[in-house]
Amino acid sequence: MSEIKHNTGTPDGTGNMLLTASILFANIDYSSLVDYAIKAIVGGAIWMAFKVGGEYFSDKIRKK
């Protein structure tokens, strides 16, 4: 008779990581996650505007 062998575990722990991630993602409050993403995008845009403005004015001052 032929014998069937099943691989019962992943050697690199991918199965455990996927299980943990699925449990953590199941408990996330998605409305607060969207609020955080919006705040992060707005904050990043403000930071980028200050950074670009600062470089523009510093180059303008150096050329004087």
HELIX and SHEET records of a PDB file:
HELIX    1   1 THR A   14  ALA A   26  1                                  13    
HELIX    2   2 TYR A   30  LYS A   63  1                                  34    
END                                                                             
